[in-house]
Amino acid sequence: MWLSGGLQPDFRTLNDFRGQKLKASIEKIFSQLVEMMVDLELISLEKQFIDGIKIEANAHKYSFVWKKAVEKNKVRLHARIDAVLTEIGQAIELDIIHTDN
C-alpha cells in the first residue's frame, strides 16, 4: 500500500505481476535481498526454523492440533469408512439375493 501511494491493487494484478513480470527473476531478487539483509546484520543464516504447527481456519487457543491427534482421528475415520463400505456391500448382496428369488 505504501509503495503504491495508497492505491489498492486487485489480487489479480499482484498475481499477474508476480507470475509474468517476476517469473524469470524472482529467485535472483530473493537471493539479493537475503544477502543484503545479512550484510546489514538484520538477519543471520546460522539458524533456520520450520514451523510445523497445524491450526484450524477459525483458530483460537483451543484449536491447536497435535500430530498424534490428527493420526488417531485419521485411523478412526478410515475405520468408519471401512465399516460403511462393508454395510453397503452387505446391502448390495441382500438386494441381489432378494432380486434373484
Residue pairs with C-beta under 8 A, 6 or more apart in sequence:
1 7
1 8
18 26
22 29
34 43
34 45
37 43
38 44
38 45
53 64
54 64
54 65
54 67
54 70
55 63
55 64
55 65
56 63
56 65
